Amino acid sequence: MRVLVVEDDRLLRDGIHDALTADEYRVDGVPDGDQALLALSTETYNAVVLDWGLPGMSGIEVLKKIRADGNDVPVLILTARDGVNDRITGLDSGADDYLAKPFD
């Protein structure tokens, strides 16, 4: 299974990469929305872990672009935004699941 991790915090991105790789996933990591969209346009992924708070383009904007392009890859929003309205926004924007930071 191939996973794209979109997270601007390098330590967190590397930690997610290491944990998923240890479970034998193939993982690519990028720090921003532009690089995420480029990766998704050139590679096929089985899942995307997407931070909401990215520099430049937000994770929600990336998600809406992914869905507008007709890509139905499963997307997990990973964010510090843990309010009910934030969860609704994420899911209504096309996320398949939503996980608030911090997490184990």
N, C-alpha and C positions, 0 to 999 in steps of 0.2 A: 504494500500500500504506500502511495506517495502523498506526502502532506506538505503544504505550503504554510509556513509560520510567518505572519506579518506582525512584527512587534518592534517598536523603535528602541526599547530598552534592551541593549545588547546582552546584559547579564541574564535577563529573563528569556530572551530569544535563544541564547545559548543553552540555558537550562532546559527549556522545552525541547530543543533539538536533541540534547543528550538523553533526556528521558525517553523520547520517542524512538531514537536510534537504538537505545538499549533494548527496546521491545521489538526491534527489527523493522521499524518503519524507515522508509527513505524520506528524508526531510530536507527541504530547501528553506532558508530563512532570508527574509528581506526586511529592511527597516522602514519602508514607507509605501504609500499607496501607488505611486507611479511605478515603482519596481514590482509591486504585486500585480498590477494590471499587465505589465510587460511579461512577467513570468506566466501568468494565466493565459496570455495570448500565444505563447510559444511552447508551453508544456501542458501535459494533462495531469491533473491532480485528482486524488480520491477524496480529499478534504482540505479545508482551509481553516486555520486558527487565526482570527483577525482581531487585532486590538482596535478599539474605538478611537482612542486618543493618539492618532498619528500626526506627525508634522505635515503641514501642507494640506493634503486631502484627508479628511477624517475617514475612519473605518466604515462609517455608515455610508459616506459618499462612494467609497470603493465597493461596498456591498451592493448599492443601488446600480452602479455601473456594471458589476458582474451579472446581476439579474437582467438588466436592460439588454445586455449582449446575448441573453439567452442561455447563459451558463448556469446549470443547475447543480454544480458541485456543492456538497454539504459544507456549510459555513458555521463555525462556532465563534461567536463574539466573546472576546476575552477583555474585560474592562474593569476599571475601578468604579465605574458608574453603576451603583447597585440599587437605584430607586425603581419603583414599580413602573413609572412612566418611561424610564430609560429602557427597561426590559421590553416593554410594549413596543417602543420605537424600534429597537433592534430586531425583534421578531417580525414586526409589521414591514420592516424594510427588506425582509427576505432571509434573515438568519434562521438556521435550523435549530440552534440552541444558543444559550447565553450563560456565561460563567463569570461571576464577579471575582475580582482580585481582592484580597489575597486568596489563594487556593492551595490545597495540598496535592 
